[in-house]
Amino acid sequence: MSEVRIRDLTELDIDGITRVDERITGRYRPEVWEQRVVYYIRRDADAPKVAEQDGTVVGFMLGEVRGGEFGLDEPTGWIEFFGVDPGARGSGVGRRLTEALLDHFRSRGARITRTMVATRDREIDAFLRAMGFKPAPLTALEKPL
Ligand SMILES: CC(C)(COP(=O)(O)OP(=O)(O)OC[C@H]1O[C@@H](n2cnc3c(N)ncnc32)[C@H](O)[C@@H]1OP(=O)(O)O)[C@@H](O)C(=O)NCCC(=O)NCCS
């Protein structure tokens, strides 16, 4: 097995991300990932990242810099979707994807990065804390419709 390389996402990665997501969630959702990939590339083509090994996508991280949401004025790097193939975990791929995306956020003027994690997703929470994330002084609210 050769080295894992982190690079910018392209539209040719839709299949690879769909496959990684299927390995994680058990759901095959090509239309969902096509929509998301096109969205993030259109918003800022240099932001979203993939991890590739031997020509195969083994991880991805999608996000962008926005500002003004939720009364938060400062430009904020938002991490929104990520996943590492179960067979490629535990060797720093998630960390390298995060560092690449955060470097990009900094280059776009963001001084803070935010994300949300479901309370039940303990492993994702632990990963994000290992990446240096801490609970934010924000309250997540919801209402069924
Ligand atoms: C979370 C995830 C991205 C981690 O990927 P990975 O490549 O194994 O992570 P790394 O090897 O880079 O680990 C980085 C750090 O996170 C920690 N970490 C990773 N997974 C962890 C877990 N399940 N529990 C506790 N800590 C964890 C590691 O210990 C490591 O810490 P260290 O660098 O201080 O030693 C991967 O497990 C995954 O894709 N999970 C499913 C994600 C998902 O469901 N996404 C859908 C929602 S968008």
The ligand as an SDF file (V2000), in Angstrom:
LIG
                    3D

 48 50  0  0  0  0  0  0  0  0999 V2000
  -13.8730   10.0500   13.0250 C   0  0  0  0  0  0  0  0  0  0  0  0
  -13.0050    9.5950   11.8380 C   0  0  0  0  0  0  0  0  0  0  0  0
  -13.0370   10.6820   10.7480 C   0  0  0  0  0  0  0  0  0  0  0  0
  -11.5690    9.4110   12.3340 C   0  0  0  0  0  0  0  0  0  0  0  0
  -10.7440    9.1220   11.2320 O   0  0  0  0  0  0  0  0  0  0  0  0
   -9.2490    8.5160   11.4270 P   0  0  0  0  0  0  0  0  0  0  0  0
   -8.5250    8.6540   10.1560 O   0  0  0  0  0  0  0  0  0  0  0  0
   -9.3220    7.1840   12.0460 O   0  0  0  0  0  0  0  0  0  0  0  0
   -8.6700    9.5460   12.5160 O   0  0  0  0  0  0  0  0  0  0  0  0
   -7.1110    9.7720   12.8730 P   0  0  0  0  0  0  0  0  0  0  0  0
   -6.3840    8.4630   12.7620 O   0  0  0  0  0  0  0  0  0  0  0  0
   -6.5910   10.9090   12.0770 O   0  0  0  0  0  0  0  0  0  0  0  0
   -7.2270   10.1670   14.3970 O   0  0  0  0  0  0  0  0  0  0  0  0
   -7.0140   11.4950   14.8410 C   0  0  0  0  0  0  0  0  0  0  0  0
   -7.2300   11.5700   16.3280 C   0  0  0  0  0  0  0  0  0  0  0  0
   -8.6260   11.3290   16.6470 O   0  0  0  0  0  0  0  0  0  0  0  0
   -8.7270   10.3020   17.5930 C   0  0  0  0  0  0  0  0  0  0  0  0
   -9.8410    9.4280   17.2330 N   0  0  0  0  0  0  0  0  0  0  0  0
  -10.1620    8.9970   16.0090 C   0  0  0  0  0  0  0  0  0  0  0  0
  -11.2270    8.1820   16.0450 N   0  0  0  0  0  0  0  0  0  0  0  0
  -11.5670    8.1050   17.3650 C   0  0  0  0  0  0  0  0  0  0  0  0
  -12.5850    7.4010   18.0680 C   0  0  0  0  0  0  0  0  0  0  0  0
  -13.4580    6.6110   17.4130 N   0  0  0  0  0  0  0  0  0  0  0  0
  -12.6510    7.5320   19.4030 N   0  0  0  0  0  0  0  0  0  0  0  0
  -11.7500    8.2920   20.0700 C   0  0  0  0  0  0  0  0  0  0  0  0
  -10.7780    8.9970   19.4500 N   0  0  0  0  0  0  0  0  0  0  0  0
  -10.6850    8.8930   18.1180 C   0  0  0  0  0  0  0  0  0  0  0  0
   -7.4330    9.5050   17.4680 C   0  0  0  0  0  0  0  0  0  0  0  0
   -7.1350    8.8640   18.6830 O   0  0  0  0  0  0  0  0  0  0  0  0
   -6.4280   10.5510   17.0960 C   0  0  0  0  0  0  0  0  0  0  0  0
   -5.9630   11.1970   18.2450 O   0  0  0  0  0  0  0  0  0  0  0  0
   -4.3870   11.5350   18.4130 P   0  0  0  0  0  0  0  0  0  0  0  0
   -3.9450   12.1210   17.0880 O   0  0  0  0  0  0  0  0  0  0  0  0
   -4.3860   12.5000   19.5270 O   0  0  0  0  0  0  0  0  0  0  0  0
   -3.7610   10.2260   18.6820 O   0  0  0  0  0  0  0  0  0  0  0  0
  -13.5040    8.2450   11.2640 C   0  0  0  0  0  0  0  0  0  0  0  0
  -13.5550    7.3000   12.3080 O   0  0  0  0  0  0  0  0  0  0  0  0
  -14.8820    8.3250   10.6250 C   0  0  0  0  0  0  0  0  0  0  0  0
  -14.9930    8.6200    9.4410 O   0  0  0  0  0  0  0  0  0  0  0  0
  -15.9510    8.0850   11.3830 N   0  0  0  0  0  0  0  0  0  0  0  0
  -17.2960    8.1550   10.8500 C   0  0  0  0  0  0  0  0  0  0  0  0
  -17.6310    9.5920   10.4970 C   0  0  0  0  0  0  0  0  0  0  0  0
  -19.0600    9.7780   10.1680 C   0  0  0  0  0  0  0  0  0  0  0  0
  -19.9310    9.0390   10.6450 O   0  0  0  0  0  0  0  0  0  0  0  0
  -19.3220   10.7960    9.3820 N   0  0  0  0  0  0  0  0  0  0  0  0
  -20.6580   11.1360    9.0760 C   0  0  0  0  0  0  0  0  0  0  0  0
  -20.9860   12.4630    9.7140 C   0  0  0  0  0  0  0  0  0  0  0  0
  -20.4990   13.8150    8.7090 S   0  0  0  0  0  0  0  0  0  0  0  0
  1  2  1  0
  2  3  1  0
  2  4  1  0
  2 36  1  0
  4  5  1  0
  5  6  1  0
  6  7  2  0
  6  8  1  0
  6  9  1  0
  9 10  1  0
 10 11  2  0
 10 12  1  0
 10 13  1  0
 13 14  1  0
 14 15  1  0
 15 16  1  0
 15 30  1  0
 16 17  1  0
 17 18  1  0
 17 28  1  0
 18 19  1  0
 18 27  1  0
 19 20  2  0
 20 21  1  0
 21 22  1  0
 21 27  2  0
 22 23  1  0
 22 24  2  0
 24 25  1  0
 25 26  2  0
 26 27  1  0
 28 29  1  0
 28 30  1  0
 30 31  1  0
 31 32  1  0
 32 33  2  0
 32 34  1  0
 32 35  1  0
 36 37  1  0
 36 38  1  0
 38 39  2  0
 38 40  1  0
 40 41  1  0
 41 42  1  0
 42 43  1  0
 43 44  2  0
 43 45  1  0
 45 46  1  0
 46 47  1  0
 47 48  1  0
M  END
$$$$
